[in-house]
Amino acid sequence: MNNSDSRINPRQLGTPRGGSYAALPTSGDRKNRNKPSRGRKKSIFEAYMSKEDVSAGLKRGELIQGPLRINPKKYHEAFIPSPDGTRDIFIDGVVARNRALNGDIVVVKLLPKEQWKVIKPDGSDKETEAMHESDVPEDMLGTCIPQETAKGDAKSPDVIIEAQFDDNDAEHGQDHLQDTLTDDVKKLTLDTGEKEKAVGIGGVHRTKPDDGPKVNDPRLLPDKFLQRTAKVVYILEKKHSRAATGFIKLLADKNSELFKRCAMFSPVDHRVPRAYVCLADCPPDFVTRPEDYSNMLFICRIVDWKEDSNFATGQLAKSLGQAGEIEPETEGILTEYGVDFSEFSPEALACLPQSLPWVISPGELAKRRDLRKECIFTIDPSTAKDLDDALSCKQLPDGNFEVGVHIADVSYFVLEETALDKVASERATSVYLVQKVIPMLPKLLCEELCSLNPMRDRLTFSVMWKMTPEGKILDEWFGQTVICSCVKLTYDHAQSMIESPGKVFSPEELPPVSPQHSIAEIQQAVLNLHRIAQHLRKQRFIDGALRLDQLKLSFTLDQESGMPQGCYIYQYRDSNKLVEEFMLLANMAVAHQIYRSFPEQALLRRHPPPQTKLLKDLMEFCNQVGLNIDFSSAGTLHKSLNETFGADKYSEARKEVLTNMFSRPMQMALYFCTGVLKDETLFRHYALNVPFYTHFTSPIRRYADVIVHRLLSASLGASPPIKMEKEAIQRQADHCNDRKMASKRVQELSADLFFAIFIRECGPLESEAMVMGVLNEAFDVLVLKFGVQKRIYCNALPLLGFHFQKVGRKPELTLMWEPEKSQQESLPQVITIFTLVEVVLTSDGAPLKYSALLKRPSSEK
């Protein structure tokens, strides 16, 4: 359907539920405001520049490119990173964003200085950066939780809006016209009295006068008070999938021509535009019974967005089912992030061994080192079916140890340039949801032929070391092997062995063990590995590594219904650390080996240092609140974080809040090809503090590891050099980075979904929470029992008033609670960083929305 011949005034459309944007003008859009006029169509958006002009402009440095980040809380604010690592470049308004979607690689042109954004010098203006959706690389994390995206209210702190905004405002739908208009009002430079009349609805809310720069002309201000603004002139790469989930509504004007042909699709994610969709694609009875579909989720693909239309053109792909239910919501998340969850094609499946049961041929056995008699075992989560890695540890007569890391030899089954290889390279990673896995490879490989299942002969790639009991490496060997795992241990089993070293385990307490090996032998190997791992770990942190462990929510599910029954914070224990140490060691060893052998083709993983601007802000903030943190390197940061914050029981909670803050300036770790990045200093991994690192240990679930296996095999002369040129390896590395980010986000959204359902089914839930950010009319808390972050709005609480001020440079909110009984005094409560509060998480009316409310402090002193 082409919508260029049909344009309607956005004011004729009611705002559908979820109220995503039409291209409403914001302050950055004023000049382009479109006056509706009959018969004459005026462009709302600028035409894109030509490819040639863009290319020339980038070369001359007149244009800047980067990934677009749209603020999910304020969809009309977008940012791209500044190439020099200073403050992000601001893109103000839907018109300036010029039809680009979140994640797209865009080219922007800076606006003249008089249109730059004025920043307050006191640090109350927090929203000058694009908050990256949890950008902490998993190499420095045990786990990661969803990151609150907006970092504060970017407007002046002397305006209070009397409307309760939910923490997920812009993600799940307050009325956005209201939001935009309120912001427009805030942007007008009224004096304080007028501001009160304009937006404060009856208030004893007193706030300090603005202490920002009083000059309104950016040209007269020094650069440190300014944020550069820009407009999008070209989309280099449409990274966004152009798919969205949302709801369909009839158009408001029943008499318009358009009404007979189109419906309005309103996405749940406000960063995606509303779109006209063909009525012919809607359910047959939608026009007569639209109310039946008010809670039905649909998937729509954005197919076009014309310069002269407020709305995009979409195509309804399918209806998913009721909003708020696990499967429809999950399918929506997967589709929006472009995860391929279709069945594997017959061509791909034809690449698998056809005669089952599969056995290793004598010819293949002859080429490999036979380790089937060795005591080798796996340690994994109890639910794992794709067992990539196994461990062994044998004491040698001289008191040293032979330690082995044995990884499934996936590249034996997935040959270069086959149909199966193509699918795996496109999927690039398995995606782990709360209730299931979307695998990168077919089940026969993932769970059978490649999975290192106990008592089964399996092909592996091994790294083996001779090391001292303190973990000093004396010798190293790489090679293709065959193993037979003697037991499938869970982290719990290994943890019990570590915690009770003297205990004799009975066969009933463990999974089936191969008759070739005794339980005592396995337990001794686990204990030896644990002791060596402790030395390795200690040395890594002495050598300057950093680890930021964020809380991760896990769920217990009802076996029948699949609904969440309980949730808990996942414990990262010694058994996890044991496995992690040897995986890191193997990855580093392989990185050196493949880079030595193929300096132009090695696929490594680098981790750039934190973003300068965000790090500077964080340093300033720590000084303000009196925290003595050494930011000079990853190691000093780790040391600062782990020196306890007081001896009380909340020191752990303070550490969680800080870990969260420290995660914000961190960049993503990235795969890259060594032949494309010329400067070897850029290869470094900041968090691990090592010069070379790669991923080798999870080829069943990560495609990067498959390439690394091929490189390793070629480096040992076991196979011919890989066919890919360095440019192709870099393209694949970029794709792996994109899919890694998408899968991480999908994982977080899956946990969010289950948590929201858990609150709906089992709530309200009470928990202690710690304040992690204070704004002028709201504050952010980390809910300690569940590791989630929520924003609490003052105007949602029964207060007589509240007061925001800076004490020194530390932001502080004083809440004046309404007395419970008429004779009582009003109870003040001071909210500042690290304040401990009690919160209640309650399900809201809309599907999957919940809010955090502050419990009234008790008046007993």
Order of alpha helices (4+ residues) and beta strands (2+ residues): alpha-beta-beta-beta-beta-alpha-beta-beta-alpha-alpha-beta-beta-beta-beta-alpha-beta-beta-beta-beta-alpha-alpha-alpha-beta-beta-beta-beta-alpha-beta-beta-beta-beta-beta-alpha-alpha-beta-beta-alpha-beta-alpha-alpha-alpha-beta-alpha-alpha-beta-beta-beta-beta-beta-beta-beta-beta
